[in-house]
Amino acid sequence: MIDYKVTDEQIKYAKDLVHSCNFGQRGRGDGNCEQQFVGILGQTVVADLLNLERPKGGEGFDGGYDIEINNKKVDIKTMGRTVPMQEHYVHNFIGYQAKYNVDYLIFCSFNKTNNILTICGYISKSDLLEKAKFYEEGTIRTRDNGTSFRTKAPLYEICQKNLHSIDCIEDILDGIR
């Protein structure tokens, strides 16, 4: 996992973009404004680190992927947290998105208390669907701290240990083929 300090400019860019565009174009599982901000922020930071174009919005549904790496379609998934990412945590993938033509997923965690974005790793979509645990909409999930929530959509949970680990940003470029 790699930690990056998010800049004020990146935060402003993501906030402005979410306020000017409706990123909820799928119909289900679109996320609220805060979730969309966290997602766009993750996309912005990863794009900056990979020297790729930032998200622009306003172009309608993106087909389910955010960037291309080595001619592979990649979706960047970012979860907002208030604590640093831990090795035993899971990442979520909304089941409605399983049908999209995506080759890989990059998972990130944004710590809202210190503005640190952790790029946690990546996995092919086929491996995610094979290795993740699936939960139907309405399932009660209990976190390791004892709190629980009811899933609002079909949900895949993938353990951090099942992702391809990364030590530097180049590991993503080398691994996604």
Secondary structure, DSSP 8 states (H G I E B T S, - for coil): -EEEE--HHHHHHHHHHHHHS----SSSS---HHHHHHHHHHHHHHHHHTT-------SS--TT--EEETTEEEEEEEEEESS---TT-EEEEEGGGGGS--SEEEEEEEETTTTEEEEEEEEEHHHHHHHSEEE-TT-EEE-TTS-EEE-SS-EEEEEGGGSB--SSTHHHHHH--
